[in-house]
């Protein structure tokens, strides 16, 4: 793939694990030098696009994810659709996403007739940390011919973790303040 001097854009659907890891992903890609495009908040148009594209029966959040990906697919160079296998949890033996979320990348690819060369789909095991995620991203970047810099990735990862931790601390602090007023 040949790109002009403009930044490469990554589209991130505002659905499923985005609500847990969106801050992390946005900061990771931004710190890697990408433009990040996020689908708009869920509305009737996104819901209807998701429902219209379904090829199998699933839960409503997965149906909505199809609408979010449909909105983004022609607005970015790559759609970020990670294979979300493991979520962050203190209970490492009970921290897996449901099978619909784990396989959603493949459902989206089929339902929206997406080109594999335009999908970034690392297999993500959050609890395994930096080296596991780095390996998954390196594999995807190489598959997509994007080039990969391990030092840059580690720096971007650490900045993304800090941004996500700062955000989590802030919302917990605000939550505690609200609860005190009740």
Residue pairs with C-beta under 8 A, 6 or more apart in sequence:
1 117
1 144
1 145
1 146
3 77
6 35
7 33
7 34
7 35
8 33
8 34
8 35
8 77
8 78
8 146
9 34
9 35
9 36
9 37
9 75
9 76
9 77
9 78
10 29
10 34
10 35
10 36
10 37
10 76
10 77
10 78
10 79
10 80
10 120
11 37
11 38
11 39
11 72
11 73
11 75
11 76
11 78
11 79
11 80
12 18
12 22
12 25
12 26
12 29
12 36
12 37
12 38
12 39
12 72
12 80
13 38
13 39
13 65
13 68
13 69
13 72
13 79
13 80
13 81
14 22
14 38
14 39
14 40
14 41
14 42
14 68
15 39
15 42
15 61
15 64
15 65
15 68
15 69
16 61
16 62
16 65
16 84
16 101
16 104
17 82
17 84
17 87
17 97
17 101
18 25
18 38
20 87
20 88
21 126
21 164
22 38
23 160
23 163
23 164
23 167
24 160
24 161
24 163
24 164
25 36
25 80
25 160
26 36
26 38
27 156
27 159
27 160
27 163
27 164
28 156
28 157
28 159
28 160
29 36
29 80
29 156
30 36
31 155
31 156
31 159
31 160
32 152
32 153
32 156
33 152
37 72
37 75
37 76
39 46
39 68
39 69
39 71
39 72
40 46
40 71
42 64
42 67
42 68
45 67
45 71
46 64
46 67
46 68
46 70
46 71
47 63
47 64
47 67
48 67
49 66
49 67
49 70
49 71
50 63
50 64
50 65
50 66
50 67
50 68
50 70
51 63
51 66
51 67
53 66
53 67
53 70
53 111
53 112
54 63
54 66
54 111
55 107
55 110
55 111
56 107
58 100
58 107
59 100
62 100
62 101
62 104
62 107
65 104
65 108
66 107
66 108
66 111
66 112
69 79
69 81
69 108
69 112
69 114
70 112
72 79
73 79
73 112
73 114
73 118
77 118
78 118
78 119
78 120
78 144
79 114
79 118
79 119
79 120
80 120
81 104
81 105
81 108
81 109
81 119
81 120
81 121
82 105
82 120
82 121
82 122
82 123
82 124
83 102
83 105
83 121
83 122
83 123
83 124
84 97
84 101
84 102
84 104
84 124
85 96
85 97
85 102
85 123
85 124
85 125
86 95
86 96
86 97
86 124
86 125
86 126
86 127
86 128
87 95
87 96
87 97
87 126
87 127
88 95
88 126
88 127
89 95
89 127
92 127
95 126
95 127
96 102
100 107
105 119
105 121
108 114
109 116
109 119
117 144
120 140
120 144
121 140
122 133
122 136
122 137
122 139
122 140
123 136
124 133
124 136
125 132
125 133
125 136
126 133
130 154
130 157
130 158
133 157
134 150
134 153
134 154
134 157
137 148
137 153
138 148
138 150
138 153
141 147
141 148
142 148
